[in-house]
Amino acid sequence: MNVTTSLPTRTVFCAQAGFEAARQIDALPAGHPSGRLHGHGFVARLRCALPAGRARFPGGEIELLRDELQTGVALLDHRLLNEQVANPTDAQLARWLRGRLDLSGPVELGVQSTAQRGAQVDESGRVTLWRRYAFQSAHWLPNVPLGHKCGKMHGHGFEAVLHVRTSDASGDTTLSHDDLDAIWAPLHSQLNYGCLNDQPGLANPTSELLASWLWERLAPQLPGLATVTVYETGSCGAVFDGVLHRIWKEMTLDAAVQLRQAPDGSGLRRLHGHTYTLRLHLAAPLDELLGWAVDFGDVKSAFNPIFRQLDHQPIHEIAELADGDTARIASWIAEQARRELPQLDRVDLFETPGCGAIVSVGDVALTGPM
């Protein structure tokens, strides 16, 4: 299929910064371990739709956001958080940091205290908690074509990530990570060290159908449930929001770049390179027989010609990418890929962990842990 689009695109820039700090959360019940003084290696992540001209030069947006975020987290680094933030939960830390950023444009900020949990505050001030769970399961897909590798019994170290809205803009929270753990526990007992096909309603356990199966069991207990994300592997999975199924395929590419519009003296003006993390997002109705939106293998095959143009190449020598900035590369990838993958509506491209650009086609929500 050869399809192009005139749909509008939106670019959001991303940055990440870490800080080491101690805290105790006094509002927890007596005896809760987080009520004691303890510490974390926190990660703060920022997404911002910067207006044109906000950075000094095209391609300087990521550096601008990273510097702004690092200035904010420096106020918390190697400190007792209770001296800076009352009741320093992940959500309150995200609110506190967001309030200290000097940025124009919609800003979303997340704080992760461990690899399994965090909180996000969106541009309107609403809080969303997220929690990641792992389970070890076998499965096979009974309806795939003969010879497809997923038609054989195999297994994965699955992960599920729940995003749950817990407050409105007033900041009143009604849910904690502990509440999520208690609600998830029965599902973990069902799925961990078992075969997904044996579960009622999971005769065809694709990532998409597993995500909606989990949604059906969690949503009645979690009115604020926003998305259920299933990681089938570290590089692919599916998201369900109660209505729409989405999938993603992630890969890395190693490339050289040069930002020719960067000012003299900037390292970005010199020839340099990155191991980029690239994630393609696609949305489509589920195939009634196969139970997936798009086969992960088909995504990889269709994208491979574009991947070969970028991987282990000087990207700035591609005529349309002469400036080499990450947002332009992501936009170019979206434009090229939609010719063969019309279901694609979002491209994430990160030059270092958490630092990069997201280009979405049409009105696509930013889902997934920050």
C-alpha positions in Angstrom: 0.0 0.0 0.0 1.3 3.5 -0.9 -0.5 6.2 1.1 0.5 9.7 2.0 -1.3 12.1 4.4 -2.0 15.8 4.7 -3.0 15.4 8.3 -1.5 18.0 10.6 1.4 17.0 12.8 2.3 18.0 16.3 5.8 18.0 17.8 6.5 17.6 21.5 10.0 17.9 22.9 11.2 15.7 25.8 14.0 15.8 28.4 15.1 13.7 31.4 17.2 14.4 34.5 17.9 12.3 37.5 18.4 13.2 41.2 19.3 11.4 44.4 17.3 12.2 47.4 15.8 11.0 50.7 12.2 11.3 51.9 9.7 10.0 54.3 5.9 10.1 53.6 4.2 10.8 56.9 0.7 10.5 55.6 1.0 6.7 55.2 -0.4 4.2 57.7 1.8 3.4 60.7 4.4 0.8 59.9 4.4 1.4 56.1 8.0 1.2 54.9 7.8 4.4 53.0 6.9 6.2 56.2 10.5 5.6 57.3 13.3 7.8 56.1 14.6 6.2 52.8 16.0 7.2 49.5 15.7 6.8 45.7 17.4 7.5 42.5 14.6 9.6 41.1 14.1 10.4 37.4 12.2 13.5 36.3 10.8 13.6 32.7 9.5 16.6 30.9 7.3 16.9 27.7 6.7 20.3 26.3 5.2 21.7 23.0 7.6 24.6 22.6 6.4 27.5 20.5 8.4 28.3 17.4 11.5 30.5 18.1 11.6 29.5 21.8 15.0 27.8 21.3 18.1 29.7 20.0 18.2 27.6 16.8 16.3 24.7 15.2 17.4 21.6 17.0 18.2 23.5 20.3 14.9 22.7 21.9 16.1 19.5 23.6 19.1 21.1 25.0 16.9 24.0 26.3 14.5 21.6 28.0 17.3 19.5 29.5 19.0 22.6 31.0 15.7 23.9 32.4 14.9 20.5 34.0 18.4 20.0 35.4 18.1 23.5 37.0 14.9 22.4 38.7 16.1 19.0 40.0 19.3 20.5 41.3 17.1 22.1 44.0 16.2 18.5 45.1 19.4 16.6 44.5 21.1 15.0 47.5 18.6 16.6 49.9 15.9 15.6 52.3 12.8 16.2 50.2 10.6 16.9 53.2 12.5 20.1 53.7 11.4 21.3 50.2 8.1 19.6 49.5 5.4 18.8 52.0 4.3 15.1 51.7 6.9 14.4 48.9 5.1 11.6 47.0 5.9 11.1 43.4 2.8 13.2 42.4 3.7 16.1 44.8 7.3 16.1 43.5 6.0 16.3 39.9 3.7 19.2 40.9 6.5 21.0 42.7 9.0 20.7 39.8 6.4 21.7 37.2 5.7 24.9 39.1 9.4 25.9 39.0 9.9 25.6 35.2 10.2 28.7 33.2 8.7 27.4 30.0 6.0 28.5 27.6 3.7 26.0 25.9 1.8 23.0 27.4 4.0 21.2 29.9 3.7 17.7 31.3 6.0 16.5 33.9 6.6 13.1 35.5 8.6 11.8 38.4 9.6 8.1 38.7 10.9 6.9 42.0 11.6 3.3 40.9 11.5 1.5 37.5 8.1 0.2 38.5 6.2 3.3 39.5 5.8 7.0 39.1 3.3 9.9 38.6 2.6 12.4 35.9 1.1 15.9 36.1 -0.5 17.1 32.8 -0.8 20.6 31.5 -4.1 21.1 33.3 -2.7 20.0 36.7 -4.3 16.5 36.8 -2.3 13.7 38.3 -2.0 10.2 36.8 -0.3 7.4 38.7 1.4 4.6 36.8 2.5 1.2 38.0 4.4 -1.6 36.2 3.9 -5.3 36.9 5.8 -8.3 35.5 4.5 -11.8 35.0 6.0 -14.9 33.4 3.6 -16.6 31.0 3.4 -19.0 28.1 1.1 -18.5 25.1 0.5 -19.3 21.5 -1.6 -17.7 18.8 -4.0 -20.2 17.2 -5.2 -18.2 14.2 -1.9 -17.1 12.7 -0.9 -18.3 9.2 0.9 -21.7 9.0 4.6 -21.3 9.8 4.2 -18.1 11.8 6.6 -18.3 14.8 3.8 -17.2 17.2 1.8 -20.2 16.2 4.1 -22.4 18.3 3.8 -22.5 22.1 6.3 -20.1 23.5 6.6 -17.6 26.4 7.5 -14.1 27.4 8.4 -12.1 30.4 5.3 -9.9 30.0 4.9 -6.5 31.7 1.7 -4.6 32.2 1.6 -0.9 33.0 -1.5 0.7 34.4 -2.1 4.4 34.1 -4.8 5.7 36.5 -6.0 9.3 36.8 -6.2 10.0 40.5 -7.0 13.7 40.8 -8.4 16.7 39.1 -6.7 20.0 38.8 -7.5 20.8 42.4 -4.9 18.2 43.4 -7.1 16.0 45.6 -5.9 12.4 45.2 -8.0 9.3 45.8 -5.7 6.4 45.0 -2.2 5.2 45.9 0.3 2.8 44.4 -0.6 0.4 47.3 -4.2 0.5 46.2 -3.1 -0.5 42.7 -1.0 -3.3 44.1 -4.0 -4.8 46.0 -6.2 -4.6 42.9 -3.6 -6.2 40.6 -2.7 -9.0 43.0 -5.5 -11.5 42.0 -4.7 -11.0 38.3 -1.0 -11.6 39.0 -1.9 -14.9 40.7 -3.9 -15.9 37.6 -1.3 -15.0 35.0 2.1 -15.6 36.6 3.7 -19.0 35.8 0.7 -20.0 33.7 -0.5 -20.3 30.1 -2.5 -17.4 28.9 -4.6 -19.5 26.5 -6.0 -21.4 29.6 -7.6 -18.2 30.9 -11.3 -17.8 30.1 -11.6 -15.2 27.4 -8.0 -15.5 26.3 -8.1 -18.3 23.7 -6.2 -16.0 21.3 -3.9 -14.0 23.6 -2.4 -11.4 21.4 -0.9 -8.3 23.1 -3.9 -6.3 22.0 -6.5 -8.8 23.3 -4.6 -9.3 26.6 -4.6 -5.5 27.1 -8.4 -5.3 26.7 -8.9 -8.5 28.8 -7.0 -6.8 31.6 -9.0 -3.6 31.1 -12.3 -5.4 31.5 -11.2 -6.8 34.9 -9.6 -3.6 36.2 -11.9 -0.8 35.0 -14.8 -1.7 37.4 -12.4 -1.3 40.3 -10.5 1.7 38.9 -12.9 4.4 37.6 -9.9 6.6 36.7 -8.2 3.9 34.6 -6.7 5.6 31.5 -4.7 3.0 29.7 -3.5 -0.6 30.1 -0.2 -1.2 28.4 1.2 -4.7 27.7 4.8 -5.2 26.9 5.2 -8.5 25.1 8.9 -8.0 24.8 11.1 -5.0 25.6 10.7 -3.7 22.1 7.0 -4.2 21.3 3.6 -4.2 22.9 0.0 -2.8 22.9 -2.0 -0.2 24.6 -5.8 -0.1 25.2 -7.7 2.9 26.5 -11.2 1.3 26.7 -11.9 2.1 23.1 -8.9 2.0 20.8 -6.1 -0.5 20.5 -2.6 0.7 19.7 0.7 -1.1 19.2 4.3 0.0 19.1 7.5 -1.3 17.7 10.8 -0.1 19.1 14.3 -0.3 17.6 17.7 1.4 17.9 19.7 3.0 15.1 23.3 4.2 15.1 23.9 7.3 13.0 26.0 10.4 12.5 24.5 13.9 12.5 25.4 17.5 12.2 23.2 20.5 13.2 24.4 23.1 10.7 22.1 25.8 12.2 23.7 25.5 15.6 25.9 28.5 16.6 29.7 28.5 16.4 31.2 26.9 19.4 28.2 24.5 20.0 29.1 20.8 20.1 25.9 20.2 18.1 27.4 22.0 15.1 30.3 19.5 15.0 29.9 16.1 13.3 28.8 13.7 16.1 26.4 10.8 16.5 23.8 9.0 18.6 22.4 5.6 19.3 18.9 6.7 18.8 15.9 4.9 20.3 13.1 4.9 17.8 9.5 3.9 18.5 6.8 3.6 15.9 3.2 3.8 17.1 0.3 2.4 15.1 -3.5 2.3 15.6 -6.1 0.2 13.7 -9.2 -1.8 14.4 -8.4 -5.4 15.4 -8.5 -8.1 12.7 -11.5 -10.2 13.7 -9.7 -13.5 13.1 -6.1 -12.7 14.1 -6.9 -10.4 17.0 -4.2 -7.8 16.3 -4.1 -4.3 14.9 -0.9 -4.9 12.8 1.5 -7.8 13.0 4.8 -6.7 14.7 6.7 -8.6 12.0 4.9 -6.8 9.2 5.8 -3.4 10.8 9.4 -4.4 10.9 9.4 -5.6 7.3 7.6 -2.6 5.9 9.9 -0.2 7.8 13.2 -1.9 7.0 14.0 0.0 3.8 13.7 3.3 5.7 15.7 1.9 8.6 18.5 1.0 6.2 18.7 4.6 5.0 19.3 5.8 8.6 21.2 3.1 10.5 25.0 3.4 10.3 24.6 6.4 8.0 25.4 10.1 8.1 21.8 11.3 8.4 22.6 14.9 7.6 23.6 13.9 4.1 20.0 13.0 3.2 18.8 16.0 1.3 15.6 16.6 3.4 17.6 16.2 6.6 20.5 18.5 6.0 20.1 20.1 9.4 20.0 16.8 11.3 17.8 17.9 14.2 15.9 15.2 16.0 12.4 16.6 15.5 13.0 17.0 11.7 14.3 13.4 11.5 11.2 12.1 13.4 8.9 14.1 11.1 10.7 12.7 8.0 10.4 9.1 9.4 6.6 9.6 9.9 6.1 11.0 6.4 8.1 8.2 4.8 6.8 5.3 6.9 3.1 6.2 6.4 3.5 5.4 2.7 3.7 1.7 3.6 2.2 1.8 7.1 -0.8 4.1 7.0 -1.8 3.0 10.5 1.3 4.9 11.9 0.3 8.0 13.8 3.2 8.7 16.1 7.0 8.6 16.0 9.2 8.9 19.1 12.9 9.5 18.5 15.3 9.9 21.5 18.9 10.8 21.0 19.8 9.9 24.6 17.5 8.3 27.3 14.4 10.4 27.7 15.7 13.3 25.6 14.3 13.7 22.1 11.1 14.5 20.2 7.7 13.0 19.6 5.9 13.7 16.3 2.2 12.8 16.2 -0.1 12.7 13.2 -3.6 14.1 13.9 -5.0 14.3 17.4 -3.0 11.5 19.2 -2.7 11.4 23.0 0.7 10.9 24.6 0.3 7.6 26.4 2.8 5.5 28.3 5.1 6.0 31.2 7.3 9.1 31.1 
